[in-house]
Amino acid sequence: MATYVVGDIQGCYRELMALLETVGFSHKTDQLWCVGDIVARGPDSADAIRFFYENEHSVHTVLGNHDLNLVAVLLGHREAKRNDKLSGILTASEKLDWVDWLRSQPLMQQLNPSTVISHAGIYPWWSVEEAQTYADEVSAVLNNNDFEDFIKSMFSNKPSKWDSSLSGFDRYRFIVNAFTRMRYCHPNAELDLTRKDDPNQHSSQDDLQPWFNFWSGSDYRLLFGHWAALMGNTHRQDILALDTGCVWGQYMTLYDLSNDKFYYQNAFSA
């Protein structure tokens, strides 16, 4: 039995299918996890989410920012983004079933005793154990009957710094932002949710650093997506970046946890 982890799909369904064919993925014996963002800017978001929904015994995901945005769009609390290609989802008869399925997915998942995945990473001032506790808090909110109250208040950059005394929607919003939107942090533990560029390609003019530069290490290896500009480069063996920009014309990355091997699929032309 093999366990695979794939980077952001973003509606690039054909590339995902090609990768699974390359490794001979078996729904009977293998498991696939995505680091989040099943949907959004690619051409086949409906096919992608349908594949996960219909094969939930063998195909799984943690939540990404685009997945949560889709929940808000389908419930009428946000407009679809101009560059998102969601028409197939918005007209699908299963769309409300997909809402319920998405909100039941975790923000973070431990795949084995030494490997954890989440969409954007783990806030570096939390331990893995604390992060799991906070992820579970939000999962409880998303699976509550009044979850829409939080969905309506979820989209903000504030608060930008964790405080254990945070409560209510402010607390849950920070947790969601840390797990699904984080890239850069300040040394004072504040998130900067505006910068998306590649830290390897610019000269630092301020104190901003990629979140993983502040990660002091643990007994776990962290796998994440979200940050295509990194193109897999974190300069760390214990933190693997799996979003390699397939939706931007680059390639999709699949990692075989069983033998520490990477597989790649170039983006297909439209």
Steps between C-alpha positions, in 0.01 A plus 500: 500500500636841399412844635537792260479874562424734211549875482230755420271372225302819434274331248786339304320167496665354191847545643392330822362203306822476301706489820282232654532295183878543509524349848231239440280633779256242634185611680495160670844512659640857477419832663526848350509825695490849352652797682188703418362725225330231296317773308528848357686627195548181300260380230351195673412592858169313492670179386766540767264545794269228370796258487584568865138489614424171324818325617519615860611158623831537312530869402520775763589865547573762759327833448659777298399863470334443162300209639365716782433783258294259290288415803426870549421547131265202484313624808463849351731680742767596243518567130708264290840649422539627146782259413347193661341248265216372713210493256490120494474496878247782528259316270560149636213318666741375769627842605338509843618146567849627420457781752424249775788281390749787487416631845559153642860495374785579741738795500787273600562127484764270643574235236739288702692536829743747342311681220241778516331685214311828479435748222719800584713350777499526878527830685858477626420618852277197552614147566358226279288387792363850560433540129296181497293623794427831325419328171252281684337810652423637155383161373247494783373844396476403132299191590262689727148579381568875512829477309383759247534774762873434503524465121353849465761647735799291391653726236731753662873542565441584866606404756850462360667359811409206718400547859367208697239733649339559160142379498204456270525582132828690544661187637360272231587747224863513604519121511351473151734767364803328650410164352376616159646842412832542680822563307709769669540586868669776697740410782241630747271212389268711283373361173534700179225372273567740213833376366505205259838533329790256498740570788781353291461769234496827691735684729339538839425862583323428825479239770251276321602136473327188368315334785723193482811708575356547848415132546736364763449139405318210658471125477276548198552565133260767370348485151312800363387670179349844436822682400562427133773763473726280713496228232570246772805676643508550878870421558389256769479122506228497764259732315380407151319749275280316249324778308702533181267720300320259271213745460754765396642282223774330702449147635320296763697315768406167656702367792510132593525489876574129489833528319586872516466542124363794300301484176428794271246577231538801273190716457299416192429779257145630506 
